[in-house]
Every structure is written in C-alpha cells, then in structure tokens.
C-alpha cells in the first residue's frame, strides 16, 4: 500500500461518496458552521471578559491544542471556541467532530448544544441513535410508522455530516488508525479493534478493569469449576447456580423497554428488534427483576422491562 497516497485517496473517496449521497437526498445541504467565536459566545450567553484564562487563551490559538481540566472548567466551551477561531483564521469550512465515550453523555451533549445552537446544529451517531430519535418523535405526536421513517432519515443525514457538529464515539477513528497503521495489505482485522479500544483507556483504568475481571474469573473458578463440576450439572439447583455464575462473570444482559414493545412486534427482522435493546449490568437486571419490572416475552425471545426509559439518560433505575 502506498501510504503517501492513502490520505488524499481516502478523502477523495469519502467526498465523492458523500456528494453522491447528498445529491440523492432531496434538499439535504450541509449547514454552515460557526462564523466565528462571537457567534459561539452569543449562543452560550457569555462575554469575553467572563471567560476563564484557559478559555481566553484559546481565542488566540491557531493550531492544535491539548487541554486537561477538571469537570466544570468549561472544556466544551473551549472546544467550540477553538473550532470557531480555527475556522476564521484558516478559512476552514469543515465539520466539528466531538468524541465522547458513552451513549448517555453523547445524548446529553446533543441536547445541550441543540438548545443553544438550534436543532439542526448537532447530529448524534451511535448504535442507538435511531431509537433515541424514534422515541423523541413519538413523544412529539408522530405515529410509529412516521417516527420510524423520520428517525432512519435523520440518522442517514447525520452520517452524511449535514449538521456542522457531529457527536460520536472514538471507535471509527480507532478503526481507521488501525487500518492505516497495521495493515499495509489493506485488510481490516476487526478482531484487533478491541485491542485498540483497550489501549485507549488510561493506564490506571486499565489496571482497575483487569483486576475486576480477574476477580470475577477467580470467583467463577472457585464457585463452579472446583465445586460444581465434580458433582455434575444434572441437578436443577446446580444448573441455576451455573447460570448465575456465568451471568455474574460476564456481567451484562440486554432488555427491551416496554415503550418499544409494539415497535418490536412490528419489526420486520430480529436485527431491527436488536436496535431497540438496552444493555444492563447483571446487578441492575437482578434489581429490576426483584422489583417485578422484568419479564420474558416468548414471542420476541427477549426480556422486557417496565422501567421508564428516557432518550437522554436511558432506563431510570
């Protein structure tokens, strides 16, 4: 692979595909980004004098910057101001990509930016984006069929970068990095994506996660392998203990919010149903089950929960 040609080739191919798809989407033109820092300050209700010193410093920035600051220090405002300054100083007309690790934080950030800059200013792209849009549309009074069509259309426009701000997770960037760095033959090994994700965690968090997994593995070894296997697994209580140990080891299950039950029954394929599922930890699932808020739906082959669901914060636990 000619690496010198990779970057312009990828850009050219991406621009060509985006232009083709945008031309096919009637009336879908990319919205202009921030005209300058004044627009950002006005939308946020701030003045230059009210900014923190590190925010003031970014008004003079003209290149890439790294900012490390505690919660509440105005990092989001810094990113918005920096992008506006860069657009003006360099005459750039691109999109602003903001990467956040969790779906809940993406949704909350989208709500915050849309309230300040308008609903068309920000697009969210993650695995549950259509679900979030669907529920918001049904709450606004649209029929399930209309909401489903509009939610899929909105996701397609988001992926075409029509909005000037796009919120997403780092996964796509990590996949592209691995593709260009480790695979000169041009073949992407998806099995290595998890390694890239693991490497993106801070070292202290990595150690904490490894210790937690090792603790689970040791508990599984102690409670199942050493005690239960010699006795066989034909006894009913033993099978239940096995299931509990297995669930506790992997610590996760997906449930369907009851708000999506009718749409799940109307879904044409199991893949469409899977888009509606919400992940829970084993402890959260056990707590809801103990409260009588979880049941098994044979027709769907999934657990259903009556726990209230919000498009911004997920299940209310």
C-alpha positions in Angstrom: 0.0 0.0 0.0 1.3 3.4 -0.9 0.9 5.2 2.4 1.7 8.6 0.9 -1.4 8.3 -1.3 -3.7 6.9 1.4 -4.8 10.2 3.0 -5.8 12.1 -0.2 -7.3 8.9 -1.6 -9.5 8.3 1.4 -10.5 12.0 1.5 -11.3 11.9 -2.2 -13.3 8.7 -2.0 -15.2 10.0 1.1 -16.0 13.3 -0.6 -17.2 11.6 -3.7 -19.5 9.2 -1.8 -20.8 12.0 0.4 -21.5 14.2 -2.6 -23.4 11.4 -4.3 -25.5 10.6 -1.3 -26.2 14.2 -0.6 -27.3 14.8 -4.1 -29.7 11.8 -3.7 -31.2 13.3 -0.5 -33.6 15.9 -1.8 -32.9 19.3 -0.1 -30.2 18.0 2.2 -27.5 20.6 2.1 -24.7 20.8 4.6 -25.4 23.6 7.1 -22.7 26.2 7.6 -20.6 26.0 10.7 -19.8 28.7 13.3 -18.9 32.0 11.6 -16.6 32.9 14.4 -16.1 33.0 18.2 -18.6 35.8 18.6 -21.4 33.5 17.4 -20.4 30.9 19.9 -20.1 33.4 22.8 -23.6 34.8 21.9 -25.2 31.4 21.8 -23.6 30.4 25.1 -24.6 33.7 26.7 -21.0 34.6 27.5 -18.8 37.6 27.1 -15.1 37.6 26.5 -14.5 39.2 29.9 -16.4 36.3 31.7 -14.2 33.6 30.2 -11.7 31.5 32.3 -8.0 32.2 31.5 -7.7 28.9 29.6 -10.7 29.8 27.5 -9.3 33.2 26.8 -6.0 31.6 25.7 -7.9 29.5 23.0 -9.2 32.7 21.4 -5.6 33.3 20.3 -4.9 29.7 19.2 -4.2 28.9 15.6 -3.1 25.3 15.8 -3.9 22.0 17.5 -4.3 22.2 21.3 -4.4 19.8 24.2 -6.5 20.8 27.2 -6.6 18.9 30.5 -9.0 20.4 33.0 -11.4 19.2 35.8 -15.2 18.8 35.5 -16.9 22.1 35.3 -13.9 24.0 33.9 -15.7 24.7 30.6 -13.9 22.2 28.3 -16.9 22.1 26.0 -16.9 25.8 25.6 -13.2 25.6 24.9 -13.7 23.1 22.1 -16.4 25.3 20.5 -14.4 28.5 20.7 -11.3 26.8 19.4 -13.1 25.4 16.3 -14.7 28.8 15.6 -11.3 30.6 15.9 -9.7 28.0 13.6 -12.4 28.3 11.0 -11.9 32.1 10.8 -8.1 32.1 10.9 -7.6 29.3 8.4 -10.7 29.8 6.3 -11.8 26.3 7.1 -15.3 25.1 6.3 -15.3 21.6 7.7 -17.3 19.8 10.4 -16.6 19.7 14.1 -16.4 16.2 15.5 -16.8 15.8 19.2 -15.9 12.3 20.6 -17.4 11.1 23.9 -17.1 7.5 25.3 -20.7 6.8 26.4 -24.1 7.0 24.7 -25.7 8.8 27.6 -23.0 11.5 27.5 -23.5 11.9 23.8 -27.2 12.3 24.2 -26.8 14.8 27.0 -24.3 16.8 25.0 -26.6 16.8 21.9 -29.5 18.2 24.0 -27.2 20.9 25.4 -25.9 22.0 22.0 -29.2 21.9 20.2 -30.8 24.1 22.9 -28.0 26.7 22.3 -27.4 26.5 18.6 -30.6 25.1 17.2 -31.9 21.6 16.5 -30.2 21.4 13.1 -26.8 22.3 14.5 -25.9 18.9 16.1 -26.1 15.3 15.0 -25.5 12.2 17.1 -24.2 8.9 15.7 -24.1 5.8 17.8 -25.6 2.4 17.9 -28.9 3.5 19.5 -29.3 6.8 17.6 -32.5 5.6 15.7 -34.1 4.5 19.0 -33.4 7.9 20.6 -34.8 9.8 17.6 -37.8 7.4 17.4 -38.9 7.9 20.9 -38.5 11.7 20.7 -40.7 11.8 17.6 -43.4 9.6 19.1 -43.4 11.8 22.2 -43.9 14.7 19.8 -47.1 13.1 18.4 -45.9 11.3 15.3 -47.3 7.8 14.5 -44.9 4.8 15.0 -44.6 4.4 11.2 -43.9 8.1 10.7 -41.4 8.2 13.6 -39.5 5.2 12.3 -39.2 6.6 8.8 -38.1 10.0 10.1 -35.6 8.5 12.6 -33.9 6.5 9.9 -33.8 9.5 7.6 -32.3 11.7 10.4 -29.6 9.1 11.1 -28.7 8.9 7.4 -28.3 12.7 7.3 -26.2 12.6 10.4 -23.8 10.2 8.8 -23.6 12.5 5.8 -22.4 15.3 8.1 -25.2 17.7 7.2 -25.1 19.2 10.7 -22.0 21.4 11.5 -21.4 19.5 14.7 -21.3 15.7 14.9 -21.1 13.7 18.2 -19.9 10.2 18.1 -17.6 7.7 19.8 -13.9 7.2 19.1 -14.5 3.7 17.6 -14.4 4.8 13.9 -11.2 6.8 14.4 -9.6 3.9 16.1 -10.6 1.5 13.3 -9.2 3.9 10.7 -6.0 4.3 12.7 -5.5 0.5 12.9 -6.3 0.1 9.2 -3.7 2.6 8.1 -1.0 1.7 10.6 -1.1 -2.1 10.9 -2.4 -3.4 7.7 -0.4 -2.4 4.6 -2.3 -5.1 2.6 -5.5 -3.1 3.1 -7.3 -5.8 5.1 -9.0 -4.7 8.3 -8.8 -7.2 11.1 -12.0 -6.5 13.2 -10.7 -8.8 15.9 -8.0 -6.2 16.7 -10.5 -3.4 17.2 -11.0 -4.4 20.8 -7.2 -4.1 21.4 -7.4 -0.5 20.1 -10.3 0.2 22.4 -8.4 -1.3 25.4 -5.4 0.8 24.5 -7.5 4.0 24.5 -8.2 3.7 28.3 -6.0 5.5 30.8 -3.5 3.1 32.4 -5.0 3.3 35.9 -8.4 2.5 34.5 -7.0 -0.4 32.5 -5.5 -1.8 35.7 -8.8 -1.4 37.5 -10.7 -3.3 34.8 -8.1 -6.1 34.6 -8.3 -6.5 38.4 -12.1 -6.6 38.3 -12.1 -9.3 35.5 -9.5 -11.4 37.3 -11.7 -11.2 40.5 -14.7 -12.5 38.5 -12.6 -15.3 36.9 -11.3 -16.4 40.3 -14.9 -16.4 41.7 -16.1 -18.5 38.7 -13.2 -20.9 39.2 -13.9 -21.2 42.9 -17.7 -21.5 42.8 -18.2 -23.5 39.6 -15.1 -25.3 38.3 -13.9 -26.6 41.7 -17.2 -27.2 43.4 -19.8 -27.9 40.8 -18.2 -29.8 38.0 -17.2 -32.8 40.1 -20.9 -33.2 41.1 -22.2 -33.0 37.6 -24.8 -30.5 36.3 -27.9 -32.6 36.1 -29.4 -31.2 39.4 -31.7 -28.2 38.9 -30.2 -26.0 41.6 -26.7 -26.7 40.2 -27.8 -25.5 36.8 -29.2 -22.4 38.2 -26.0 -21.7 40.1 -24.1 -22.3 36.9 -26.3 -19.7 35.1 -25.9 -17.2 37.9 -22.1 -17.7 37.9 -21.9 -17.3 34.1 -24.0 -14.1 34.2 -22.0 -12.7 37.0 -18.8 -13.4 35.2 -19.8 -11.6 32.0 -22.0 -9.0 33.9 -24.4 -8.0 31.3 -27.8 -8.6 29.7 -29.9 -6.6 27.2 -33.6 -5.8 27.8 -36.3 -4.2 25.7 -38.0 -1.1 27.2 -41.8 -1.6 27.3 -42.1 1.7 25.4 -40.8 -0.1 22.4 -42.8 -3.3 22.7 -45.2 -2.5 19.9 -42.5 -1.4 17.5 -40.5 -4.6 18.3 -43.6 -6.8 17.4 -43.9 -4.8 14.2 -40.2 -5.0 13.3 -39.6 -6.9 10.1 -36.4 -8.7 11.3 -34.7 -9.7 14.6 -32.0 -7.2 13.6 -34.4 -4.4 13.8 -35.5 -5.6 17.3 -31.9 -5.7 18.4 -31.6 -2.0 17.7 -34.2 -1.3 20.4 -32.5 -3.3 23.2 -30.8 -1.5 26.1 -27.8 -3.0 28.0 -27.9 -3.6 31.7 -25.4 -4.9 34.2 -26.2 -8.1 36.0 -26.8 -6.3 39.2 -29.2 -3.8 37.6 -31.1 -6.6 35.9 -31.4 -8.5 39.2 -32.6 -5.4 41.0 -35.3 -4.8 38.4 -36.3 -8.5 38.4 -36.6 -8.4 42.2 -38.9 -5.4 41.8 -41.1 -7.2 39.3 -40.2 -4.9 36.5 -38.7 -7.5 34.2 -40.4 -10.4 32.4 -39.7 -12.8 29.5 -41.5 -12.3 26.2 -41.6 -15.7 24.3 -42.8 -14.1 21.0 -39.7 -11.9 20.9 -37.2 -14.1 22.7 -36.1 -11.1 24.9 -36.6 -9.7 28.4 -39.0 -6.8 28.7 -38.7 -4.1 31.4 -41.4 -1.7 32.5 -38.8 0.7 33.9 -39.3 4.2 32.5 -37.0 5.0 29.6 -35.6 8.4 28.5 -33.8 9.1 25.2 -31.3 11.2 27.1 -30.4 9.2 30.2 -31.6 5.7 29.3 -33.5 3.5 31.7 -34.5 5.1 35.0 -33.1 2.7 37.6 
